[in-house]
Amino acid sequence: MALALWSVSGYTFAIEQNRKVESCGPDFNHVGFPFASSLTDDEVPFRNNIDLSCFVSADQVADQIDQYQVIDVRENVSKKPGLPGALQISYRSLIHKSYLSSKKLLLIDKSFGNVRPSHWCDRLKQSGFKSVQYLVGGEKGYRSEFELASFNAQAGPASSALGGDLSEVSAADFWTEWHNGQVRVVSFGDGVQQKLKQLELTVALDLTKNKSEQMDALSSFLIADQENALVPVVVIGDDAQKARRLVNKVQQLNLFYLADNARGLKSFLQKHRAIVGSRNKKSSQRMMCNA
């Protein structure tokens, strides 16, 4: 039995290196990333350092886009519009497509998140792929640059015809990025900053004050924070629709809003911490009886 251990916010996690761990109790099947059940350890392990060296902006590849094989690596896209000019291949399938290993690949994932694409860029290169790059902004960046998608304040950075609001972030995806140091948080609304502090989240900007100047304050923050332009900025409020309208007015590639709002994030953390605590207890018991 081989276990990988790490600690986050006072919790210790055990991930088996093999898909199944033999134990003196019932089989312990892998349960995935502790806070984001949609991610498994062969997709995104917990990482202390994120390598963004394979990330490129649309401006960097615009003049030579025809030299790339564009790969749409988004998951669960069968009911969503495809990306024009792109092959739809998931990360886990792509790593086995040796006939693509000599091509210049430009990967397009969902709009939010650096952890998963960074991880898979590394894995693909280690597997013999010669040229792997990831487009900053994922689907959002691709559609806005290469489809000339309309960015209007009513529909947002992408209309529903293009697969939904690309600035929306779930609590699970937010938490994955947060624990890898890849999110800056903006609180939006009365009392939200205090609620986030109770969840041990650091707030980079509070938009509670000067409500008439909120958009200007957010724009100024983003301009001043250009050195962190690759790090997503997530607006969290008690009213997700108000946060959405604010984000869509500012129209920044690395700007998102939390669809689950502050209350939803708290509920998510309470639920998953309880689940993780139970899993840790069971895995500890199995580690002891297999020692």
Protein Blocks (a to p, Z undefined) as FASTA:
>chain_A
ZZddddeehiacdddfbfbdcdfbdcdddebjfklmkbcfklmccdfbdcfklpccfklm
mmmmmmpccddfbghkllpccdehiacddfklmmmmmmlmmpccdddddfbdjklmmmmm
mmmmmnopabdcddehijmlmmmmmnopacdfklombdfknopafkbccfklmmmmmmno
paccddedehklmmmmmnopacfbdckgokllmmmmmmmmmmmmmmmmmpccddddfblk
lmmmmmmmnopakbccdfklmmlmmmmmmmmmmmmmmmmmmmmmmmmmmZZ
